[in-house]
Amino acid sequence: MAQFLKDFPGRNGLLDSPVSVENSGGNIIIVRPFDARNIKVALFDLDGTLSDERLGWPNVMMTSNIAFLIALSSPHLHHEIAEKMVIEDIEQTIGIPTYLQMKRLRTMIEANGYSGPQLDPMVFKNAYNAALVAMVTARRKGFSAKDLRITGARDLVRRLNSKLEKGVYLASGTDQEAVTESVEFLGFSSFFATDRIAGAGRLNPEEDAKEKVIANLLTEHALQGNELLTFGDGFPEILHTFHAGGVAVGIVSRDESYYEHLGHFTLAQKEKRLIAAGAHVIVRNPYHDVSLLLETIAAGY
């Protein structure tokens, strides 16, 4: 996380006061000046930006990581202590590649008395992914694709795909196969062809999928950074778009954690993180008014 945090723009470029867009009901907030006149391509994150399929992911990761930490620590940590350690680590690393989070889990286990054979972070990652896949599978049986799409997301993607010269792309920290399945299930495949989708499995597990995609996108299409528009609820896509010179729209979508009532994984924390990462526009109720959001982006500030 440290290598990312040192690049966070923080208050750099922030307006003295955020501007609530008229008639948005406080749902669209401009926090940095931007110019979208040159936009030619849009990049979307998946989970939390277009999809609610993995809503509740913090609960899954918390359960899995706590179980490993307790089982492999020596002497075994009490649940309350392990829970506190894991929640602090996940909150500090939200958005970095899952494999790197699991490397940190290994370090945590080793620091708490583990002395057996060398641990493989991929084992922890696979356990978390298996639980996540099971949750998504169950959710698809109980809900329709429309139910699991964030309201207005398909309309937003459709309109940008038809409007922008280079269309739309998707990048996700979720594994490639799972992302492709989600795109198909949710009804986005007519916009995101296979060569326009990048998931974590296609890259080195320690590489940031979003950073790589943004770099490749600009290079392959000979685009300037100011021709990129990005929508995402995680800091990597926002951060890398900011540094590329593009326009970053931060999506403040719910994560639905058991720990929200204790002040963890909250909407307020997500919004603060997106702004610190370089968001120009914040959307608090995605996508309450797609037309107004697109008008706001086109107008710039």
Secondary structure, 3 states (H helix, E strand, C coil): CHHHHCCCCCCCCCCCCCEECCCCCCCEEECCCCCCCCCCEEEECCECCCECCCCCHHHHHHHHHHHHHHHHCCCCCCHHHHHHHHHHHHHHHCCCCHHHHHHHHHHHHHHCCCCCCCCCHHHHHHHHHHHHHHHHHHHHHHCCHHHHECCCHHHHHHHHHHHCCCCEEEECCCCHHHHHHHHHHHCCCCCCCHHHEECHHHCCCCCCHHHHHHHHHHHHCCCCHHHEEEEECCHHHHHHHHHHCCEEEEECCCCCCCCHHHCCCCHHHHHHHHHHHCCCEEECCCCCCHHHHHHHHHHCC
